Amino acid sequence: MSNSDEVFFKLEAEDQAAEITLLDGNLNVALNGLGVVQGSLLPGLYEARAMAGNGVWEQIIEVMPGQNNSIVIPHLMFGSAAPLENTAQSHEYHQEAAHQLSTKLHASHGEGSQVFVFARQFSPPSPQPQKRQVHPLQELSLHDLEGQLLWNLEDVSESNLDLDAWAGCNLSVDTGAYRLRYVTPKG
């Protein structure tokens, strides 16, 4: 086949940060990029793959002349430790709490920088969200680089322990490096 046989093809993800790869029939990379890839391809079968976080979408695609060779990849759900919108493991009340707490100052030990810590329990949507008896920031502390304790975070945080517990705090500190320390139940 000659270059005149090539057809225009476009893959676009709803999530512009998704990594998109299109492999040809020999498993060579034909197109690769973030959010959108497009180019001229020879007709044939291709494997399209998109990834965002640990979310993956794959599909075998036939590229043919005279057909709509444009595909929109749906939003990919992935897990996130942070309560981010449009992720697989987030609740709106966690997102709202994190946003509200991040705009407040809970304690100060210097100025120039801030450290925001938010911890939460997640349970999938159900008629009975789980109740957690332990404070999410229990045994978590912030120290300077020499190891001096600045705060036990449970003591300076705001929390809600009713359903899918959450806790967080925003701390003012001098610019520099700090240690976030967690003491495990075994010490």
URLINJO-V193305 format. One line per field, one symbol per residue. phi: phi as a letter, one per 20 degrees, with the letter a starting at -180 (. if undefined). psi: psi as a letter, one per 20 degrees, with the letter a starting at -180 (. if undefined). burial: b if it has 16 or more other ideal C-beta (glycine too) atoms within 10 Angstrom, else e. A space follows every 50 residues. Layout:
BEGIN
phi->???
psi->???
burial->???
END
This chain:
BEGIN
phi->.effefcfccdcefefefedcddefemefebbrdnbcbrecfgqecddbc cbldecccbecdecfmdfdccdefgeebfbfefefmdfcbdgffgfffff ffeddeacbobobcddcccbdccggbfcgfedeeffdfmdbdcffenffe befgfdedbcdfclgbbabdcecffqdcdedcefgen
psi->qrhiiqqpqpppqhoiippppppaijkqohqpapgpqqrpqqqapqpppq pocjpppqqppopqqjrolpppprpppqqphqmqqkrhmqqhhggggggg hiirphqplarhrqppppqqppqqprhnqqppipphjpjpqpqrhijppg qohhhjrqrojfpmqqqrqppprqpaqrpppporhi.
burial->eeeeeeeebebbbebeebebbbbbeeeeebbeeebebeeebbbeebebbb bbbebebeeebebeeeeebeeebeebbbebeebbeebebbbebbeebbee beeeebbeeeeeeebebbbbbbeeeeeebeebeebbbeebbbebeeeeeb bbbbebbebeeeebbbbbbbbebeeeebeeeeeeeee
END
